[in-house]
Amino acid sequence: MTPQNSTGLDAEVMVVGGGLAGLIGSIQLAQAGLTVILFEKTVFPKHKVCGEYISNEVRPILEKIGLYPNQVTPIKIDELLLSAPSGNSLRTQLPLGGFGISRYAIDLALYELAIESGVKVYTQTSINAVHYNTSKDQFTLSTRKGQVFQGRVVLGSFGKRSMLDRTLDRGWFKYEAPYIGIKYHLKLDFPSNLVSLHNFWGGYAGLSKVEDGSVNFCYLISKSVFQRYNDIKSVEREVLSKNPFLKSAIEQGEPLENFPLSISNISFRPKSLIQDHILMAGDAAGLISPLAGNGMAMAIHAADIAAKHIQLYMQHKITRSEMEQNYWQEWNTTFRWRLWAGRQLQKLFGQTFVSEFSMRALQKAPSLVPLIIRQTHGKYDKALLSSASFGNGRHG
Ligand SMILES: Cc1cc2nc3c(=O)[nH]c(=O)nc-3n(C[C@H](O)[C@H](O)[C@H](O)COP(=O)(O)OP(=O)(O)OC[C@H]3O[C@@H](n4cnc5c(N)ncnc54)[C@H](O)[C@@H]3O)c2cc1C
């Protein structure tokens, strides 16, 4: 690898992982005039296991970088339907609301914006080692194919589980990761403005529309329950279908080509935010329960915070240690409570009996629902929002 400039570095900032956190972080840093390399082990575009409901909290960030609303046409979502395994349910307005957009569409739009903003993107490039050299105060990254890159700062945005977690010897990695995620896009008649969350024995499933009018059907299930049936069709028939809402979606929905997709080894354990001087963002910093519907917003928001502190460091306004401390401080103030609340929500709705009980309690006091949702979501500054309105999808 030939170094790019007189400093001998390939880039000022090197970003590992091109999901939402990595793309947003690299776009912002490149737009601020820094040289940025982004490494992504797979390709763009591609489908990912995700519920694809994004909280409005991050609309100002998407507007700031120039993505939203011009480049994408999401579906506006402002109502929530929640059901217990028996089908006992309640429907309520979402306090902040959000939008439905596929990862295929939003990751692709961000990737194109990254290229346009000057980010050098290496796809199909997996980073398998990161080394911080104290005397030179810089990083060396090595790819699986043996290439080596040098830079000043590393943003770790490699998602919920990566080979790098093992290489970096991250504490949470040695524990069991007990959940499996499955996702479809379905052809199904479903209200555009609704996100529905349905509990079942061993997990929960979400349904909401994305930009092309198809319906995202995504569920998280405990490995131990899944293994009793061991294939997707049986588990959907024998477990999910006990909830009448899910039975109807499973029977009436027509899966689109390329689905279902699945991932395993999902863990919600706390993670280190800064390790070996790498600033972690998105799921690499901590995964919130998907029940909270806020992981994507957290990834976008964390990358925004990290980009701000990295810029100050690169402008020599703060030291490396101040950059790390300030990022740690702001990240914890913004997200620590949400992650904790998400874990409590997971406990509340992850078990059949507790979930039925919780549903009855919430039906008696429905005003508690927006209060609970607020615990796992941030706020947005309305003044930052443009007057541009949401689309309702190309076909939706
Ligand atoms: C079942 C399920 C449903 C969900 N539903 C929702 C929802 O409805 N709303 C919501 O807001 N959130 C939801 N989430 C959470 C959301 O998907 C994540 O929080 C979000 O994707 C995090 O983005 P990220 O950028 O951190 O990671 P990712 O989007 O996973 O990106 C990480 C990237 O890093 C790459 N990578 C990994 N290792 C390396 C390496 N060594 N070198 C180079 N590249 C590497 C990967 O290929 C990947 O592209 C859900 C999660 C699950 C599991």
The ligand as a MOL file (V3000), in Angstrom:
LIG
                    3D

  0  0  0     0  0            999 V3000
M  V30 BEGIN CTAB
M  V30 COUNTS 53 58 0 0 0
M  V30 BEGIN ATOM
M  V30 1 C -33.8170 -8.6100 14.7630 0
M  V30 2 C -33.4130 -7.1620 14.8200 0
M  V30 3 C -34.3390 -6.1640 14.5270 0
M  V30 4 C -33.9810 -4.8110 14.6020 0
M  V30 5 N -34.9070 -3.8560 14.3170 0
M  V30 6 C -34.5890 -2.5480 14.4340 0
M  V30 7 C -35.5340 -1.5290 14.1330 0
M  V30 8 O -36.6610 -1.7710 13.6960 0
M  V30 9 N -35.1550 -0.2290 14.3290 0
M  V30 10 C -33.9150 0.1050 14.7590 0
M  V30 11 O -33.6450 1.3150 14.9150 0
M  V30 12 N -32.9790 -0.8340 15.0100 0
M  V30 13 C -33.2870 -2.1460 14.8560 0
M  V30 14 N -32.3330 -3.1050 15.0790 0
M  V30 15 C -30.9770 -2.6810 15.4540 0
M  V30 16 C -30.1940 -2.1810 14.2130 0
M  V30 17 O -30.2640 -3.1190 13.1750 0
M  V30 18 C -28.7470 -1.9480 14.5900 0
M  V30 19 O -28.6810 -1.2520 15.8120 0
M  V30 20 C -27.9990 -1.1600 13.4950 0
M  V30 21 O -27.9360 -1.9260 12.3300 0
M  V30 22 C -26.6010 -0.8010 13.9570 0
M  V30 23 O -25.8610 -0.2490 12.8940 0
M  V30 24 P -24.2730 -0.3950 12.8850 0
M  V30 25 O -23.7710 0.5410 11.8490 0
M  V30 26 O -23.7320 -0.3030 14.2480 0
M  V30 27 O -24.0150 -1.9180 12.4510 0
M  V30 28 P -24.2970 -2.6710 11.0840 0
M  V30 29 O -25.3570 -2.0330 10.2940 0
M  V30 30 O -24.4350 -4.1100 11.4570 0
M  V30 31 O -22.9370 -2.4660 10.2760 0
M  V30 32 C -21.7140 -3.0550 10.6440 0
M  V30 33 C -20.9080 -3.2950 9.3730 0
M  V30 34 O -19.5700 -3.6530 9.7110 0
M  V30 35 C -19.1190 -4.6170 8.7740 0
M  V30 36 N -17.9960 -5.3290 9.4100 0
M  V30 37 C -18.0370 -6.1830 10.4750 0
M  V30 38 N -16.7990 -6.6010 10.7840 0
M  V30 39 C -15.9600 -6.0030 9.8960 0
M  V30 40 C -14.5370 -6.0520 9.7110 0
M  V30 41 N -13.7500 -6.8040 10.5040 0
M  V30 42 N -13.9930 -5.3310 8.7020 0
M  V30 43 C -14.7820 -4.5570 7.8790 0
M  V30 44 N -16.1360 -4.4900 8.0140 0
M  V30 45 C -16.7090 -5.1870 9.0270 0
M  V30 46 C -20.3550 -5.4730 8.5290 0
M  V30 47 O -20.2840 -6.1710 7.2930 0
M  V30 48 C -21.4680 -4.4350 8.5430 0
M  V30 49 O -21.7910 -3.9570 7.2410 0
M  V30 50 C -32.6640 -4.4610 14.9950 0
M  V30 51 C -31.7200 -5.4640 15.2640 0
M  V30 52 C -32.0850 -6.7960 15.1830 0
M  V30 53 C -31.0540 -7.8470 15.4870 0
M  V30 END ATOM
M  V30 BEGIN BOND
M  V30 1 1 1 2
M  V30 2 1 2 3
M  V30 3 2 2 52
M  V30 4 2 3 4
M  V30 5 1 4 5
M  V30 6 1 4 50
M  V30 7 2 5 6
M  V30 8 1 6 7
M  V30 9 1 6 13
M  V30 10 2 7 8
M  V30 11 1 7 9
M  V30 12 1 9 10
M  V30 13 2 10 11
M  V30 14 1 10 12
M  V30 15 2 12 13
M  V30 16 1 13 14
M  V30 17 1 14 15
M  V30 18 1 14 50
M  V30 19 1 15 16
M  V30 20 1 16 17
M  V30 21 1 16 18
M  V30 22 1 18 19
M  V30 23 1 18 20
M  V30 24 1 20 21
M  V30 25 1 20 22
M  V30 26 1 22 23
M  V30 27 1 23 24
M  V30 28 2 24 25
M  V30 29 1 24 26
M  V30 30 1 24 27
M  V30 31 1 27 28
M  V30 32 2 28 29
M  V30 33 1 28 30
M  V30 34 1 28 31
M  V30 35 1 31 32
M  V30 36 1 32 33
M  V30 37 1 33 34
M  V30 38 1 33 48
M  V30 39 1 34 35
M  V30 40 1 35 36
M  V30 41 1 35 46
M  V30 42 1 36 37
M  V30 43 1 36 45
M  V30 44 2 37 38
M  V30 45 1 38 39
M  V30 46 1 39 40
M  V30 47 2 39 45
M  V30 48 1 40 41
M  V30 49 2 40 42
M  V30 50 1 42 43
M  V30 51 2 43 44
M  V30 52 1 44 45
M  V30 53 1 46 47
M  V30 54 1 46 48
M  V30 55 1 48 49
M  V30 56 2 50 51
M  V30 57 1 51 52
M  V30 58 1 52 53
M  V30 END BOND
M  V30 END CTAB
M  END
